[in-house]
Amino acid sequence: MGMMFCRGCGQQIHDSALSCPHCGALAQGQTAAQVASQPSPPPPPLPEGVAGWSWGALFLNLIWAIGNKTWVGLLSLVPVLGLVMPFVLAVKGREWAWRNGTWRDVDHFRAVQRKWDIAAFSMLASAAALFVILAVIGAIQEHNSKTLAQYEAEYATSSAPTLANNTPTPAPAPAPAPAPAPAPAPVVSAPATQAATIPTTAILLDAYNQADLQLNESYKAMMARLGPALRQGVRDQQRAWIKQRDASCGSMNASEADAQRAALQCLLSLTQKRTQEIQAM
């Protein structure tokens, strides 16, 4: 066994070769039929550092296949094969890309594939960041909705003013009857003593608190019956009425007991009247 020169390109080839590996010309004394009958030579072994896992082929399978001229990756468009091809490309993609592309050397090939891997991880990081942002926005919107509903519930029970800390502490008074109907203010024929003033103020305050509680319950029931389009208008109307009532009746924190009783009687009367109006709506 020895070497001989190809008659096509003049390169040295082994004398047992059927055709020139450089130009494909038949060796001397060989026919096309003889060459065709011979088994195809095995592909050359892959250089070290070519084979391996490809993250770019896994996550960017279709784009990666086009960029690396690995057309078998287009099978990712097939509905059923599209579930399997990304993993096939991840395992065999680097080998196919090496055989299908034109690379200067192994270092050039590995540098390009590293860029594909970086692009895949960048895409995953962007998708994860977008998911986190959307989750945070959804949580904030849910929190705002709950806060608004809680505020509306608390507003209905906190509209009535209360006595300030400097109001004399009333003595225990007998439990009043259920919310009484509006009645004219009692007439005091003689100056009341301090001992009589305290329980009278306490009774009026307790009756007013009962009437205000009944007003809030009637207001909640009415708001539940109304549609969303009417609630805001009714809410604004109720707030305006509270301001007008408080301005008309004056302050319950007056220094004189008579002024306190007059303010409480006014608040009690207007609150009961407003309750009847709401119940009639």
C-alpha positions, 0 to 999 in steps of 0.5 A, a space after each residue: 500500500 502506498 500513495 498516488 497522485 489524483 489525476 483530477 487535482 494532482 493531490 496525493 491520495 492513498 492508492 486504495 481510495 476509490 475517489 479523491 477526497 479533495 475533488 471527488 475524481 475517480 481513482 485510476 482504474 475505478 468506474 462510477 458503478 464501483 464507487 457507488 457500490 462502496 459504502 460511504 465513509 463515516 463522517 469525520 470525528 467531532 473536534 473536542 469542545 464541539 458537542 455538548 448541551 445547547 441552552 440557546 437551541 433549547 429556548 430559542 429553538 426556531 431562531 437558533 436553527 435558522 441562524 445556525 443553518 440547522 434546518 431540521 430545527 424547523 420541525 419545531 413548527 409541527 404541533 406534535 414535534 414542537 414539544 420534542 424538538 427543543 430537547 433534541 436540538 439541545 442535545 444534538 444541535 451543536 453537532 449539527 451546527 458544526 457540520 452545517 456551518 462554516 466555522 474558522 475553528 473550534 474557538 470561533 464555533 464555541 464563542 458563537 454558541 456561547 452568545 446564543 446561550 447568553 441570549 437564551 438566559 437573557 430572555 428567561 430573565 426578562 420573562 421572569 422580571 415581567 412576571 414579577 412586575 405583573 404579580 406586584 401590580 395585581 397585588 397592589 390593585 387587590 389591596 387597593 380594592 380591599 382598602 376602598 371597601 373597608 373605608 366605605 364600611 368604616 365611614 358609615 359607622 364613624 360619621 357621628 361626632 362624639 363628646 370631647 375628652 373635656 366633657 363631664 363624665 356622666 353618672 350611670 343612667 337608666 337604659 333608655 327605651 328604643 330610639 324614640 320618635 322625634 319630640 320637642 325639646 323639654 322645657 325646664 321651668 327652673 334652673 337645674 342643679 349640676 346633679 340633675 344636668 349630668 344625667 339629662 345630658 347622658 340620656 340625650 347622648 345615649 338616645 342620639 347614639 342609638 338614633 345614629 346607629 339606626 341611621 347607619 344601618 338604614 344607610 348601609 341597607 339602601 347602598 346595598 340596594 343601589 347600583 354602582 352608578 347611583 352609589 357615588 351620588 348618594 354618598 356625596 349627598 349623605 356627606 353634605 347632609 352630615 356637614 349641614 347637620 353639624 353646622 346647624 346644631 352646633 357643638 356638643 362640647 360647649 362649656 355650658 350644660 344647657 348648650 350641650 343639651 340643645 345641641 344633642 336635642 337638635 342632632 337627635 331630631 335631625 338624625 331621626 328625620 334623616 333615618 325616616 327619609 332614607 327608609 322611604 327611598 
